[in-house]
Amino acid sequence: MNLTLSSPGGGSRDITGLMASWTWSGDKSAISRQLSGEIAYVEDSGLPVPVLGDQVELTDGGEKLFQGVILQRKLGSEDHTLSFTSYDYGFYLQRNDGTYKFTNAAPEAITTTACGDYNIPVASLPSTGVQLRRKFAGVKLNQIITTAWSLGGEKTGKSYAIRYTPSGLLVKERGAGASSLVLKAGSNLMDAATTEDATQMVNSVAIYDQDGSFLRRVGDQETQKLYGVMERHLTQRKDRAADADSSAKKILEDGQLQKTVTVNVLGDPTLLAGETVVVRESRTGLSGVFWIEADVHTWKRNNYYTRLTLNCRNVMASASAGSEWEG
């Protein structure tokens, strides 16, 4: 692994050997990834000093894994290291608003428009065949994009991973593949812990018409008896009962009991949020395919390890910004 520091005025330098430690991380709820590190600092030594606006690039055998801009740094009066945090260009989707009215636009078209208006490159987008009518007024671009793919997923029945890469914004269908890395105790799996959480559960959905009159209710009576009723409300548009039922079904699926697993493994740069792994750990009984919700890659003292947050269910990041419109 190599880290390169570049300044806007030109010139770059390999700083790998000067780094005390660094982490590269991402989360399914955030499109952008970030890299934070601590670099040796001695005043007037001639060593490179990262400043705001400098670029950081992480490569592995010539393959670019990360490219971002330093937007935070910290140095204490007695410190011998300077800490910094850089963000890839997906960060600017969080820092810019968009105002749009889309008429029969696919999620991929909405994404291309939002990124194009701010010169944010797009690497790859799947084709959905879905048409959306949505308006957004002063909404963050990342929320616009996540909403488009959330709504698209409700119609296609698929889940999508959205993340920024050095080639641009990447959206891909979340699915288990034959190439999923196997994490196994006694091999690359160091330790694992499991958490079960019912606080975000949704086990009932009430559907109303556009006048606010109750139409019907769907839910899971078994979990209601165990954990109590946790209900969401939906508005059904005229002659759109099937769409409302499909949305209710997805809400119930996404609102099931959350079972997450945190594992520490030997470092592997392919372990990224949105991908899948196969876990085999006999002591805790963990076995099966898990989706990566968040990843943290750490390099320190010539060691490289990765911490993953896993979910046994294929749930994408969701948002519901903006509103439908009749224009």
Phi, psi and chi 1 to 4 in degrees:
 res  aa     phi    psi   chi1   chi2   chi3   chi4
   1 MET       -  139.5  -64.4  -70.7  177.3      -
   2 ASN  -134.0  140.2  -67.9   92.6      -      -
   3 LEU  -113.3  131.5  -80.2  177.5      -      -
   4 THR  -121.6  134.4  -56.9      -      -      -
   5 LEU  -108.2  128.2  179.7   70.4      -      -
   6 SER  -127.7  145.1  -56.3      -      -      -
   7 SER  -105.6  151.7   63.7      -      -      -
   8 PRO   -58.2  -28.0  -23.3   33.7      -      -
   9 GLY   -79.4   -4.5      -      -      -      -
  10 GLY   109.9  156.0      -      -      -      -
  11 GLY    93.9  138.0      -      -      -      -
  12 SER  -142.5  158.6   62.0      -      -      -
  13 ARG  -149.5  138.2 -177.9  169.4  175.4  178.1
  14 ASP   -72.7  121.7 -170.5  -45.7      -      -
  15 ILE  -113.0   11.5   58.3  172.2      -      -
  16 THR   -54.3  -46.4  -48.5      -      -      -
  17 GLY   -70.8  -13.5      -      -      -      -
  18 LEU   -94.8   -6.9  -60.4  174.3      -      -
  19 MET   -82.3  128.8  -60.8  -64.3  -64.2      -
  20 ALA   -76.3  -37.1      -      -      -      -
  21 SER  -169.7  159.9   65.2      -      -      -
  22 TRP  -156.6  154.5   75.2   87.4      -      -
  23 THR  -128.8  145.0   61.7      -      -      -
  24 TRP  -126.4  123.2  173.8   50.4      -      -
  25 SER  -144.3  160.7   59.8      -      -      -
  26 GLY  -158.0  163.0      -      -      -      -
  27 ASP  -143.8  145.4 -170.5  -67.9      -      -
  28 LYS   -62.6  -23.9   77.4  163.8 -171.5  178.7
  29 SER   -82.6   -8.9   62.6      -      -      -
  30 ALA  -123.7  128.9      -      -      -      -
  31 ILE   -68.3  -36.8  -68.6  175.8      -      -
  32 SER   -85.3  158.4   66.3      -      -      -
  33 ARG  -115.0  161.8  -63.9 -178.4   62.0   81.2
  34 GLN  -137.3  158.2   65.6 -175.7   61.6      -
  35 LEU  -132.4  124.0 -172.1  148.2      -      -
  36 SER  -120.0  146.6  -60.2      -      -      -
  37 GLY  -158.5  169.5      -      -      -      -
  38 GLU  -122.5  125.8  -70.2 -170.8  -14.8      -
  39 ILE  -118.5  145.4 -172.8  170.9      -      -
  40 ALA   -58.8  136.1      -      -      -      -
  41 TYR  -136.2  120.7  173.8   81.3      -      -
  42 VAL  -134.1  122.0  178.9      -      -      -
  43 GLU   -60.0  135.9 -168.6  173.0    6.9      -
  44 ASP    59.6   29.2  -60.9  -34.7      -      -
  45 SER   -94.0  -12.9   65.3      -      -      -
  46 GLY    85.6   -1.8      -      -      -      -
  47 LEU   -70.6  149.5  -65.4  174.9      -      -
  48 PRO   -64.0  136.6   21.8  -32.6      -      -
  49 VAL  -118.7  109.2  179.4      -      -      -
  50 PRO   -62.4  134.7  -21.0   33.2      -      -
  51 VAL  -125.0  162.3  -61.8      -      -      -
  52 LEU   -58.9  133.4  -61.3 -173.0      -      -
  53 GLY   100.2  -17.0      -      -      -      -
  54 ASP   -66.9  156.0  -79.1   -4.5      -      -
  55 GLN  -103.5  143.8  -70.4 -168.4   -5.1      -
  56 VAL  -120.6  135.3  174.8      -      -      -
  57 GLU  -127.5  130.8 -174.0  176.1  -71.1      -
  58 LEU  -110.3  124.3  172.7   66.1      -      -
  59 THR  -127.9  154.8   57.1      -      -      -
  60 ASP  -133.9  105.8  179.9   19.3      -      -
  61 GLY    59.3   34.1      -      -      -      -
  62 GLY    91.4  -13.7      -      -      -      -
  63 GLU   -85.5  127.2  179.1 -174.7   -1.5      -
  64 LYS   -80.2  120.1 -171.1 -176.5  -63.0 -175.9
  65 LEU   -98.3  -30.1  -59.2  179.0      -      -
  66 PHE  -154.4  141.2  174.1   88.1      -      -
  67 GLN  -143.4  123.4 -176.3  175.9   25.2      -
  68 GLY  -151.8  175.6      -      -      -      -
  69 VAL  -110.2  134.6 -179.1      -      -      -
  70 ILE   -73.6  119.6  -64.9  177.4      -      -
  71 LEU  -120.3   -5.0  -63.5  176.8      -      -
  72 GLN  -142.3  143.4  -66.4  176.8  -37.0      -
  73 ARG  -154.0  159.2   75.4  170.2 -162.9  161.1
  74 LYS  -147.3  135.3  178.3 -178.0  177.6 -178.3
  75 LEU  -144.3  123.1  176.1   64.9      -      -
  76 GLY   -90.2  161.0      -      -      -      -
  77 SER   -64.6  -26.3   60.5      -      -      -
  78 GLU  -111.0    8.5  -58.0  -61.4  -37.7      -
  79 ASP   -76.8  150.1  -70.9  -11.4      -      -
  80 HIS  -111.1    4.1  -63.2  -68.7      -      -
  81 THR  -133.8  150.8   60.4      -      -      -
  82 LEU  -112.7  130.9 -178.7  150.1      -      -
  83 SER  -102.7  146.7   61.7      -      -      -
  84 PHE  -147.3  158.5   64.7   86.6      -      -
  85 THR  -132.9  128.3  -59.5      -      -      -
  86 SER  -116.1  149.9   56.9      -      -      -
  87 TYR  -124.3  140.6  -61.7   83.6      -      -
  88 ASP   -73.5  178.4   67.1   21.8      -      -
  89 TYR   -76.2   -7.0  -64.5   94.6      -      -
  90 GLY   -66.2  -19.7      -      -      -      -
  91 PHE   -58.5  -32.4  176.6   79.1      -      -
  92 TYR   -73.3  -12.8  -64.2   97.7      -      -
  93 LEU   -71.4  -24.7  -66.3  171.0      -      -
  94 GLN   -85.1  -19.3  -58.1  168.2 -136.9      -
  95 ARG  -106.6    5.4  -60.5  -58.6  -57.1  155.0
  96 ASN  -128.2  138.0  -72.9  -74.3      -      -
  97 ASP   -90.5  156.3  -72.6   -7.8      -      -
  98 GLY  -132.8  145.2      -      -      -      -
  99 THR  -128.2  115.2  -62.4      -      -      -
 100 TYR  -144.3  156.3  -59.9  101.5      -      -
 101 LYS  -127.5  112.3  -70.5 -176.7  178.5  179.6
 102 PHE  -104.1  128.1  -67.5  104.9      -      -
 103 THR  -113.2  114.1  -55.7      -      -      -
 104 ASN    51.1   53.7  -64.1  -33.4      -      -
 105 ALA  -110.6  135.7      -      -      -      -
 106 ALA   -75.1  156.1      -      -      -      -
 107 PRO   -53.9  -36.8  -27.6   35.6      -      -
 108 GLU   -68.7  -33.2   51.4  -91.0   35.9      -
 109 ALA   -71.1  -39.9      -      -      -      -
 110 ILE   -62.1  -43.4  -67.2  173.6      -      -
 111 THR   -63.2  -45.4  -59.1      -      -      -
 112 THR   -62.2  -40.1  -60.3      -      -      -
 113 THR   -66.2  -48.5  -62.3      -      -      -
 114 ALA   -62.0  -42.0      -      -      -      -
 115 CYS   -71.9  -41.0  -70.5      -      -      -
 116 GLY   -62.5  -36.0      -      -      -      -
 117 ASP   -66.5  -19.5  -74.3  -13.6      -      -
 118 TYR  -121.1   20.6  -72.6   87.7      -      -
 119 ASN    55.3   37.7  -61.6  -46.2      -      -
 120 ILE   -98.5  117.2  -63.8  172.5      -      -
 121 PRO   -66.3  151.5   22.1  -31.1      -      -
 122 VAL  -115.6  127.3  173.8      -      -      -
 123 ALA   -85.5  -52.1      -      -      -      -
 124 SER  -162.6  139.8  178.9      -      -      -
 125 LEU  -135.4  137.5  -55.8  173.0      -      -
 126 PRO   -75.4  160.3   26.2  -31.5      -      -
 127 SER   -96.1  127.3  178.0      -      -      -
 128 THR  -104.5  -30.5   61.6      -      -      -
 129 GLY    73.2   11.5      -      -      -      -
 130 VAL   -97.2  141.8  169.4      -      -      -
 131 GLN  -117.7  127.8  -60.4  -64.0  -48.9      -
 132 LEU  -119.9  146.8  -57.7  174.5      -      -
 133 ARG  -118.2  109.2  -61.1  174.3   64.0   85.4
 134 ARG  -147.8  141.1 -159.4   78.6  175.7  176.7
 135 LYS  -121.1  143.3   61.5 -179.6  178.8  179.5
 136 PHE  -131.3  131.4  -57.9   93.0      -      -
 137 ALA  -122.7  107.0      -      -      -      -
 138 GLY    61.0   46.3      -      -      -      -
 139 VAL  -106.8  138.8  177.4      -      -      -
 140 LYS   -56.2  140.3  -60.1  -61.5 -178.9 -173.3
 141 LEU   -60.1  -37.5  -62.2 -179.3      -      -
 142 ASN   -64.8  -33.2   65.2  -46.3      -      -
 143 GLN   -71.9  -36.1  -71.3  -65.3  -56.7      -
 144 ILE   -61.9  -47.7  -68.1  174.1      -      -
 145 ILE   -66.2  -45.5  -68.0  169.5      -      -
 146 THR   -63.7  -39.3  -56.4      -      -      -
 147 THR   -62.0  -44.4  -64.1      -      -      -
 148 ALA   -58.1  -44.1      -      -      -      -
 149 TRP   -78.2  -27.4  -70.5   99.3      -      -
 150 SER   -64.5  -46.9  -65.3      -      -      -
 151 LEU   -66.2  -38.8  -65.1  173.7      -      -
 152 GLY   -62.3  -40.7      -      -      -      -
 153 GLY   -63.9  -33.9      -      -      -      -
 154 GLU   -63.0  -33.0  -69.5  179.6    5.5      -
 155 LYS   -86.0  -34.9  -65.6 -179.8 -179.9  -66.4
 156 THR   -89.4  -17.1   63.9      -      -      -
 157 GLY    76.4   15.9      -      -      -      -
 158 LYS  -114.2  159.9  -60.9  176.9 -179.6  178.8
 159 SER  -111.4  146.0  -68.3      -      -      -
 160 TYR  -124.7  141.3  -59.9   95.0      -      -
 161 ALA   -98.3  132.9      -      -      -      -
 162 ILE  -124.3  120.3  -49.6  171.0      -      -
 163 ARG  -153.6  158.9   69.3  168.8  179.0  -96.4
 164 TYR   -93.4  141.7 -161.9   81.5      -      -
 165 THR  -126.9  167.8   73.1      -      -      -
 166 PRO   -59.0  -20.2  -28.5   37.2      -      -
 167 SER   -89.5   -9.6  -60.9      -      -      -
 168 GLY   129.7 -171.3      -      -      -      -
 169 LEU   -71.0  131.3 -176.7   67.2      -      -
 170 LEU  -119.4  127.7  170.5   69.6      -      -
 171 VAL  -121.6  129.8 -179.5      -      -      -
 172 LYS  -142.4  152.6   59.1 -178.3  -72.3 -172.0
 173 GLU   -68.2  132.3 -177.1 -179.2  -18.6      -
 174 ARG   -80.1  122.5  -75.3  169.2   58.3  109.3
 175 GLY  -161.4  157.3      -      -      -      -
 176 ALA   -83.2  133.1      -      -      -      -
 177 GLY  -122.7  164.2      -      -      -      -
 178 ALA   -65.7  -19.5      -      -      -      -
 179 SER   -87.9    1.9   60.7      -      -      -
 180 SER   -58.2  132.3  -61.8      -      -      -
 181 LEU   -68.6  140.5 -176.0   67.6      -      -
 182 VAL   -94.1  124.1  176.6      -      -      -
 183 LEU  -101.7  119.3  -54.3 -178.9      -      -
 184 LYS  -134.8  132.8 -171.9  176.1 -179.4  179.7
 185 ALA   -59.2  140.3      -      -      -      -
 186 GLY    84.7   -2.7      -      -      -      -
 187 SER  -124.7  -95.9  176.7      -      -      -
 188 ASN  -103.2   -7.8   53.9   -3.2      -      -
 189 LEU   -91.9  118.3  177.5   59.5      -      -
 190 MET   -87.9  -49.4  -62.1  160.9   61.8      -
 191 ASP  -160.5  164.9   59.3   68.1      -      -
 192 ALA  -148.5  148.1      -      -      -      -
 193 ALA  -140.0  141.7      -      -      -      -
 194 THR  -115.5  137.5  -57.7      -      -      -
 195 THR  -127.3  134.0  -58.6      -      -      -
 196 GLU  -113.0  135.8  -66.4  179.4  -47.3      -
 197 ASP  -142.5  121.7 -175.5   -1.6      -      -
 198 ALA  -108.7    8.9      -      -      -      -
 199 THR   -71.3  -24.3   61.1      -      -      -
 200 GLN  -104.3   17.5  -57.1  -57.9  -48.8      -
 201 MET   -68.0  145.5  176.0  174.6  -73.4      -
 202 VAL  -126.6  114.9  178.1      -      -      -
 203 ASN  -121.6   11.5   52.9   23.9      -      -
 204 SER  -152.0  137.4  179.2      -      -      -
 205 VAL  -130.2  122.9  177.8      -      -      -
 206 ALA  -102.3  132.2      -      -      -      -
 207 ILE  -110.6  129.1  -59.1  173.9      -      -
 208 TYR  -120.7  157.4  -69.3   78.6      -      -
 209 ASP   -84.7 -179.5   64.5   19.1      -      -
 210 GLN   -70.9  -12.1  -69.0  177.8  -62.0      -
 211 ASP   -93.2   -1.0  -65.3  -35.7      -      -
 212 GLY    89.1   11.9      -      -      -      -
 213 SER   -88.2  137.0  -61.2      -      -      -
 214 PHE   -67.0  135.3  175.5   76.7      -      -
 215 LEU  -109.4  -55.6  -64.0  175.9      -      -
 216 ARG  -165.2  168.6   59.6 -167.1  177.3  -80.0
 217 ARG  -135.7  136.5  178.6  176.4  -81.6  108.2
 218 VAL  -127.3  149.6  -67.2      -      -      -
 219 GLY  -178.7 -174.7      -      -      -      -
 220 ASP  -113.7  100.3 -177.6  -13.6      -      -
 221 GLN   -66.2  -31.8  -65.7 -174.7   -4.0      -
 222 GLU   -63.4  -47.4 -177.0  176.0  -15.6      -
 223 THR   -72.9  -26.3   59.1      -      -      -
 224 GLN   -63.6  -39.1  -69.7  174.2   15.7      -
 225 LYS   -67.9  -36.5  -68.0  177.2 -178.2  177.8
 226 LEU   -77.5  -44.3  -74.3  171.5      -      -
 227 TYR  -117.7   -5.8  -49.0  116.1      -      -
 228 GLY    94.5  165.9      -      -      -      -
 229 VAL   -82.0  129.5  176.1      -      -      -
 230 MET  -131.4  105.0  -56.3 -178.3 -156.4      -
 231 GLU  -116.1  142.1 -175.1  171.7  -89.7      -
 232 ARG  -113.6  152.1  -72.4  -94.0  -53.9  -87.7
 233 HIS  -112.5  142.2  -72.5 -171.0      -      -
 234 LEU  -125.0  147.9  -82.3 -178.5      -      -
 235 THR  -105.1  125.1  -62.0      -      -      -
 236 GLN   -94.2  124.0  175.4 -178.8  -56.8      -
 237 ARG   -74.6  159.1  -63.5  178.1   61.7 -167.0
 238 LYS   -56.6  129.8 -173.9  177.4 -178.9 -179.5
 239 ASP    60.6   28.7  -59.0  -36.3      -      -
 240 ARG  -126.1   41.0  -59.3  -72.5  -72.5  -85.4
 241 ALA   -62.0  -39.4      -      -      -      -
 242 ALA   -63.9  -39.8      -      -      -      -
 243 ASP   -64.4  -41.7  -73.1  -10.9      -      -
 244 ALA   -64.2  -41.3      -      -      -      -
 245 ASP   -65.2  -38.9  -71.5  -21.8      -      -
 246 SER   -65.4  -41.2  176.9      -      -      -
 247 SER   -65.3  -40.9  -64.1      -      -      -
 248 ALA   -63.3  -40.9      -      -      -      -
 249 LYS   -61.9  -42.9 -179.6 -179.4  178.1 -178.6
 250 LYS   -68.4  -37.7 -168.8  169.7 -168.2  -47.8
 251 ILE   -60.6  -42.7  -70.9  171.9      -      -
 252 LEU   -67.0  -39.2  -69.0  171.5      -      -
 253 GLU   -65.1  -44.4  -71.2  175.7   -9.7      -
 254 ASP   -71.4  -21.2  -69.1  -12.9      -      -
 255 GLY   -95.3   16.0      -      -      -      -
 256 GLN   -71.1  170.3  -66.2  177.7   28.3      -
 257 LEU   -52.3  128.4  177.2   71.7      -      -
 258 GLN   -89.1  125.3  -65.8  -69.3  -49.1      -
 259 LYS  -121.1  109.4 -178.3  178.2 -179.9 -179.9
 260 THR  -115.7  150.0   57.1      -      -      -
 261 VAL  -126.5  132.9  178.8      -      -      -
 262 THR  -108.7  125.4  -57.7      -      -      -
 263 VAL  -127.9  147.4  -61.5      -      -      -
 264 ASN  -111.4  127.1  -71.5  -60.0      -      -
 265 VAL  -134.5  167.5  -58.8      -      -      -
 266 LEU   -63.6  144.3  -61.8 -178.9      -      -
 267 GLY   -60.5  138.2      -      -      -      -
 268 ASP  -152.6  116.2 -170.6  -44.0      -      -
 269 PRO   -69.5   -7.4   25.5  -34.4      -      -
 270 THR   -84.8   -8.4   65.7      -      -      -
 271 LEU   -84.7   93.6  -62.5  175.0      -      -
 272 LEU  -127.1  151.8  -57.8  175.6      -      -
 273 ALA   -54.2  133.6      -      -      -      -
 274 GLY   101.5  -17.8      -      -      -      -
 275 GLU   -90.8  176.7  -56.9  -63.0  -27.6      -
 276 THR  -120.4  156.3   60.1      -      -      -
 277 VAL  -137.6  158.4  -68.3      -      -      -
 278 VAL  -106.4  125.2  177.6      -      -      -
 279 VAL  -109.9  134.4 -180.0      -      -      -
 280 ARG  -135.3  104.2  -64.7  174.2 -176.9  164.6
 281 GLU  -140.1  105.2 -152.0  -71.0  -50.8      -
 282 SER   -71.1  -33.4   57.7      -      -      -
 283 ARG   -63.8  -43.9 -176.7  173.7 -177.2 -178.5
 284 THR   -92.9   -5.8   59.1      -      -      -
 285 GLY    80.0   11.1      -      -      -      -
 286 LEU   -72.5  127.4  -72.3  174.7      -      -
 287 SER  -160.5  130.9  179.6      -      -      -
 288 GLY   134.4 -172.0      -      -      -      -
 289 VAL   -90.8  132.3  176.6      -      -      -
 290 PHE  -127.7  148.0  -70.6   78.4      -      -
 291 TRP   -97.1  137.0  -82.0  -99.0      -      -
 292 ILE   -80.4  118.5  -58.9  175.5      -      -
 293 GLU   -89.4  -35.5  -56.0  -74.9   90.5      -
 294 ALA  -153.8  150.8      -      -      -      -
 295 ASP  -138.9  142.7   63.2  -86.4      -      -
 296 VAL  -133.8  116.4  179.4      -      -      -
 297 HIS  -103.6  127.3  -60.6 -105.4      -      -
 298 THR  -125.5  132.9  -58.6      -      -      -
 299 TRP  -116.7  123.0  -71.7  -97.2      -      -
 300 LYS  -156.2  131.7 -171.6  173.3 -175.5  177.9
 301 ARG    50.9   47.6  -61.0 -170.6 -176.0   95.1
 302 ASN    63.9   15.0  -64.1  -41.4      -      -
 303 ASN  -109.9  147.0  -67.5  -44.4      -      -
 304 TYR  -131.9  120.2  170.8   30.1      -      -
 305 TYR  -141.0  163.4   52.7   91.7      -      -
 306 THR  -130.7  135.0  -56.7      -      -      -
 307 ARG  -109.4  129.7 -175.2  175.1   73.9 -109.3
 308 LEU  -121.1  142.1  -57.1  174.2      -      -
 309 THR  -105.1  122.8  -58.4      -      -      -
 310 LEU  -116.4  154.2  -51.8  175.7      -      -
 311 ASN  -132.3  137.0 -164.6  -36.7      -      -
 312 CYS   -78.8   -7.4   60.2      -      -      -
 313 ARG  -114.3  148.1  -65.1  172.7   48.4 -116.1
 314 ASN   -87.1   85.6 -174.1    6.4      -      -
 315 VAL  -117.8  122.3 -178.3      -      -      -
 316 MET   -87.3  163.3   66.1  177.7  -73.9      -
 317 ALA   -65.0  138.7      -      -      -      -
 318 SER  -127.7  158.7   62.2      -      -      -
 319 ALA  -155.8  158.8      -      -      -      -
 320 SER  -138.4   47.0   57.0      -      -      -
 321 ALA   -73.3  159.0      -      -      -      -
 322 GLY    72.5 -168.4      -      -      -      -
 323 SER  -153.8  160.1   61.0      -      -      -
 324 GLU   -72.0  154.8  -71.9 -168.0   85.3      -
 325 TRP  -141.3  158.7   68.8  -66.7      -      -
 326 GLU  -103.5    8.4  -58.1  -64.9  -26.3      -
 327 GLY   -64.1      -      -      -      -      -
